[in-house]
Amino acid sequence: MFSVKQYVYQMRCRPTDQRYIGSTHYFPTGRWYGHWLNCKQKKANKLLQAAYEAHPSLVDWEFSVLEEISPRIKLAKLYQREAFWILTIPESLRLNFRSGPIITAEKYMEVLRRLATGVRYVDVRDQLGISMGMISKINRRYQLESLETGEVILVEKKTT
């Protein structure tokens, strides 16, 4: 079920001040529950899982909305705001998975631009430092769209 707004939220471990930042276009309580359930089932990313195992009591965790974003704002802007909030946290306190650099909306767009001009996945990987899996995911899920103003934006592909 979609909500009226989009959100950037955080899960903070009170004893350690470690934080997980996420974004959603669903009600954030549903996302928090999903993360909590993943932790209980040992399916969370390894950083969040380790923090949960050290502090499994719900009273050790604080859940909050960092930013509400209009649903009229494109998904790329939501991801950009999520990346902004992640970068405000010292790396040693981040519970977000660190498989590589944080990929901003601009980097998503650059991946799509390069693929559209015929650059091979392996070359995009080497040039931008993004995994092949992430490049594939970006290419499957997003597309560039030109507006009448000449601005190019990132939008999710419509699924049939």
C-alpha positions as CSV (number, residue, x, y, z in Angstrom):
1,M,0.0,0.0,0.0
2,F,1.4,3.3,-1.0
3,S,1.4,6.3,1.4
4,V,0.8,9.9,0.7
5,K,4.5,10.7,1.0
6,Q,7.9,9.1,0.6
7,Y,10.3,8.9,3.5
8,V,13.9,8.6,4.5
9,Y,14.1,6.9,7.8
10,Q,16.6,5.6,10.3
11,M,17.0,2.7,12.7
12,R,19.4,3.7,15.5
13,C,20.9,1.3,18.0
14,R,20.8,3.4,21.2
15,P,23.7,1.7,23.1
16,T,26.1,2.1,20.2
17,D,24.6,5.0,18.2
18,Q,25.0,2.9,15.0
19,R,22.4,3.7,12.4
20,Y,20.8,2.2,9.4
21,I,19.3,4.6,6.9
22,G,16.7,3.6,4.4
23,S,14.1,5.1,2.1
24,T,10.6,4.0,1.2
25,H,7.4,5.0,-0.6
26,Y,5.5,2.9,1.9
27,F,4.7,3.8,5.5
28,P,8.0,3.6,7.3
29,T,6.6,1.4,10.1
30,G,6.2,-1.4,7.5
31,R,9.8,-1.0,6.5
32,W,11.0,-1.0,10.1
33,Y,9.0,-4.2,10.8
34,G,10.5,-5.8,7.6
35,H,14.0,-5.0,8.8
36,W,13.3,-6.3,12.3
37,L,11.8,-9.5,10.9
38,N,14.8,-9.9,8.6
39,C,17.1,-9.6,11.7
40,K,15.0,-12.2,13.6
41,Q,15.3,-14.6,10.7
42,K,19.0,-13.8,10.2
43,K,18.4,-12.4,6.7
44,A,19.6,-8.8,7.3
45,N,22.8,-7.4,5.9
46,K,25.8,-8.5,8.1
47,L,26.3,-5.1,9.7
48,L,22.7,-4.7,10.8
49,Q,22.5,-8.3,11.8
50,A,25.5,-8.0,14.0
51,A,24.1,-4.9,15.7
52,Y,20.8,-6.7,16.2
53,E,22.4,-9.8,17.7
54,A,24.4,-7.6,20.2
55,H,21.2,-5.7,21.1
56,P,18.1,-7.7,20.3
57,S,15.7,-5.9,22.6
58,L,13.3,-3.5,20.9
59,V,14.0,-1.0,23.7
60,D,17.6,-0.7,22.4
61,W,16.4,0.6,19.1
62,E,15.0,3.9,18.0
63,F,13.0,4.3,14.8
64,S,12.5,7.7,13.2
65,V,11.6,9.5,10.0
66,L,14.5,11.8,8.9
67,E,12.7,13.4,6.0
68,E,9.3,13.4,4.3
69,I,9.3,13.8,0.6
70,S,6.4,14.6,-1.7
71,P,5.3,11.6,-3.8
72,R,5.5,13.9,-6.9
73,I,9.3,13.9,-6.4
74,K,11.0,11.3,-8.7
75,L,12.4,8.2,-7.2
76,A,15.9,9.3,-8.1
77,K,15.6,12.3,-5.7
78,L,14.5,10.0,-2.9
79,Y,17.6,7.9,-3.4
80,Q,19.7,11.1,-3.5
81,R,18.2,12.2,-0.2
82,E,18.9,8.7,1.3
83,A,22.5,8.9,0.2
84,F,22.8,12.4,1.7
85,W,21.6,11.1,5.1
86,I,23.9,8.1,5.0
87,L,26.9,10.4,4.4
88,T,26.0,12.5,7.4
89,I,26.9,9.5,9.6
90,P,30.5,8.6,10.4
91,E,31.4,5.5,8.4
92,S,32.2,3.6,11.6
93,L,28.6,4.1,12.8
94,R,26.8,3.1,9.5
95,L,24.8,-0.1,9.4
96,N,24.2,0.1,5.7
97,F,25.9,-2.5,3.7
98,R,29.3,-1.3,2.5
99,S,29.8,-3.2,-0.8
100,G,31.3,-0.1,-2.4
101,P,30.6,3.6,-2.8
102,I,27.1,5.0,-2.2
103,I,25.4,5.2,-5.5
104,T,23.6,8.5,-6.0
105,A,20.9,9.3,-8.5
106,E,23.6,11.0,-10.6
107,K,25.6,7.9,-10.7
108,Y,22.5,5.8,-11.7
109,M,22.0,8.3,-14.5
110,E,25.7,8.1,-15.6
111,V,25.4,4.3,-15.8
112,L,22.4,4.5,-18.0
113,R,24.0,7.2,-20.2
114,R,27.0,5.1,-20.8
115,L,25.0,2.0,-21.5
116,A,22.9,3.9,-24.0
117,T,26.0,4.9,-25.9
118,G,27.1,1.3,-26.2
119,V,29.6,1.1,-23.4
120,R,30.0,-2.5,-22.2
121,Y,29.0,-3.5,-18.6
122,V,32.6,-4.4,-17.8
123,D,33.8,-1.0,-19.0
124,V,31.1,0.8,-16.9
125,R,32.2,-1.3,-13.9
126,D,35.9,-0.3,-14.4
127,Q,35.1,3.4,-15.1
128,L,32.6,4.0,-12.3
129,G,33.6,1.4,-9.7
130,I,30.1,-0.2,-9.6
131,S,29.6,-4.0,-9.5
132,M,28.3,-5.8,-12.5
133,G,25.2,-6.9,-10.5
134,M,24.3,-3.3,-9.6
135,I,24.8,-2.2,-13.2
136,S,22.4,-4.9,-14.4
137,K,19.9,-4.0,-11.7
138,I,20.0,-0.3,-12.7
139,N,19.6,-1.2,-16.4
140,R,16.6,-3.5,-15.7
141,R,14.8,-1.2,-13.3
142,Y,15.4,2.4,-14.5
143,Q,15.4,4.5,-17.6
144,L,16.3,8.1,-18.5
145,E,13.5,10.3,-19.5
146,S,13.8,13.7,-21.2
147,L,11.5,16.5,-20.1
148,E,10.2,19.3,-22.3
149,T,12.6,21.6,-20.5
150,G,15.5,19.6,-21.8
151,E,16.2,18.2,-18.3
152,V,16.9,14.5,-18.1
153,I,15.6,12.6,-15.1
154,L,15.7,9.0,-13.8
155,V,12.4,7.1,-13.7
156,E,11.5,3.6,-12.9
157,K,10.6,1.4,-15.9
158,K,6.9,0.5,-16.0
159,T,6.4,-3.2,-15.5
160,T,3.8,-5.0,-17.6
